[in-house]
Structure formats: structure tokens, C-alpha cells
Amino acid sequence: PINPGQQKELAKSNKLANVCYDIRGPVLQRARQMEDEGQRIIKLNIGNPGVFGLDVPEEMMQDVMRNMSKAGVYTDSKGLFEPRKSIMHYTQSKHIAGVTVDDIIIGNGVSELIVMAMQGLLNNGDQVLVPMPDYPLWTAAVTLAGGTARHYLCDEATGWLPDLKDMEAKITANTRGIVVINPNNPTGALYPRETLEGIIEIARHHGLVIFADEIYDKVLFDGNEHTSIASLADDVLFVTFNGLSKNYRACGYRAGWMILSGEKKHAKDYIEGLNMLASMRLCANVPGQLAIQTALGGYQSIDDLVAPEGRLCKQRDVAYDLLTAIPGVTCTKPAAAMYLFPRLDPEIYPIEDDQQFILDLLLEEKVLLVQGTGFNWHTPDHFRVVFLPNVDDLTEAIHRIARFLENYRKK
Ligand code: PLP
């Protein structure tokens, strides 16, 4: 028996040692505290459309409510047949060949499936190529599964396209897969076909799985079109992720899916592992599953919002124009998604700790952003702006950022 005075601190598992998720990190905690004290913070930190009045399409809500009486039971662990069938049809519209209902697993958002895909594949010491900057859940999920994320550069000079030379240079005997986030969070980049073909060539040559996170594939500006990387080859294994959170503004429904396609013949054991992991959590939440068929089948998408006169497109333009008018701030105009990832010229803003910089901005100006290093960016000279708030809030927030930066320059 332990004497009460000798009780040890309960430590978290070593597996969490390198897991970081700054989007919901310490600066957010401070912002919450300030809100509790009655202060109003303008939040440009999380891609949560519903918070900014971008609601779930009415028809999806109605169908979930209408079917709620069926939602009290476990489903097949991969998900209900009808939504999986509609996802299969979606893969056909994106020219991903050879996908059957059996190749689709529905999850509680893409987040759960990213963790599952990594847990099912990696042994301790395995490596996965993850973009830099990244959506940090990918790095965290690789780490939690015992692997190591090796970050390949996305190059700002080319509009944030993956640097294929750097990608290939990071491959070792332990590399198992490449993560491709397209359209990209946090940069807003949309990859051209040649880049995707270059990535496939690398994966083919080194026998790697491609994990394609395409959760923003309908949030496209300026008439851009999205190409699913899995549509470009059948001799590489692809795991493609998508869901309702962004295209259909239904983050809280926790409905996402992953699709296996391409070289499945030599992946039977991995696929069995994924099925086992899906069974362990019994099934994804059923109300969320009930929205999928309606979303994919009807006129529910985000098209009106991203059109030239649409709300999201206008907000992107305003945010881009105002940010790039600040001295020493440059930015690639996002072709897709809901984020800007501006650069602060280090000659003008010699920032050493960008988390502190973001915290100071919060305390002084009541604007909440996420620092670039929170996306595993290697230098403290970027931050991410979510352009979901309306034009008035965005304008006010960026004026405050400009004022903060002006004072910073004077210091
Ligand atoms: N992947 C990317 C690139 C994201 O930006 C997000 C959420 O912001 C997710 C995955 C997680 O999505 P979900 O809500 O489906 O878990």
C-alpha cells in the first residue's frame, strides 16, 4: 500500500510525447478564459463553418431528423449500406476506378479514420512522409501509432506545391506512406495534375501507400477543379479521406469516410487490420451517417458560397487584400479551402517564438490566430487565418492585426 504522502504524479503515456495539436492548444485556453471574463474575441483560429452562420443545408437536417427513429442501433462497423453506396457513386464522379461498397469505411469524422489508418499500418520506427506545413493531426496520428513523421517541404515560392525532390530525399528503408493534403490546410493550395503524377511516381518507385486527405475538394475558388490523386493510377494503394465537415458545413455531425482504391491486391492484411479497427469501435455515430446520402445526392454543396459573388469567395478576397497591404506581410492567394497562411518578413518582424507572438496579439488586440509552427512549419514566420467570419469581423480583425504589427515594428 502507498502512503498518501508518497503518491506519484500520474504521467501520460510516452506515446503522446510528440503529439501536438496547437489549433486547440494553450493560446485557445487563454482565449476561453478571457471570454469567461466577458471579453469579446474575434476568432480566426478554427475551420468550424457553423460558428459563423454557415449552416448545415436544410435538407440534410430534415433527413437526419426524419430518420432519427432508426438511429438507436449499431450499424455494420464499416457503416450503413446506403451512405456507403452514395460514397461509391461519388468516387465514380471523381473517376476513382474499381471502388466497391466494401472498400469504404465510414467514421466519426475524418479525424477518427486518420488515426485508424495509421494505427493499422505502422510498427514502431516506421516513417510516414507528411507535408510541412501540415494539418497537425496527421503528424500526431503517426506519432501516436509509434511512427515518425518526416516532413517534406511545400514550397511557398511555387504557391505551396510539394517539393518532390525534398519528398524523395526524405524516403528511407522505413518509409511506409505519403500524406497528401489537397486542397491544402493551412495553405489553400490546390495541386495540379503534374504534381499529383509526380507524387504517384515516387510512391510507385518506393512501394508506398498514398494517404489523400481531400476534405476540401468542393471548396474551390475561381472556377478551379479538383483532381483526386486516386483517379490517376491503379498500381499504387490509395486511401482517400473525405467527409461532411467542410463541403457540407456539418463538422458536428462527425461524418467522414475513407476509400481504398488502386493496388488493393497486395494490401489484404492491412485492409483486414483496418476492418478489425473499425469493428473495435463498433460503428460510427448513426445520425451522422444518415446525412451522407442526402448530402452527396442533392444540391447541398458549397458551390454558391465559393462562386465569385458568394460569401466565402468575397471573404477570401477581403482577407487577402487587407493582409497583403500590411508592410512586410506576403501571402499566396488561396485557390481552395478556408485558410490563408501569410508570411511575416523576418527582417521586419524578427519573431523568435511564434506562440508567444500569437498570445501577445490575443492579449493586446483580442484576435485569435494559430501560429505557423502549430502546423509543423519550421520557422516562426507564418500564421494561419481562417476566413470564415463575415466581412465586417474579418475587416476589424485584420485592422487589429495591422495595428499590432505596426507597434511591433516600432519596438
Ligand atoms: N483533414 C483536414 C485537412 C482538416 O482540415 C480537418 C479539419 O479541419 C480534418 C481532416 C478533420 O475533419 P473531420 O471533421 O472530418 O474530423
Residues whose N, C-alpha, C, O or C-beta is under 5 A from the ligand:
A	BS01	PLP	G47 N108 G109 V110 S111 Y135 N185 D213 I215 G243 S245 C251 A255 G256
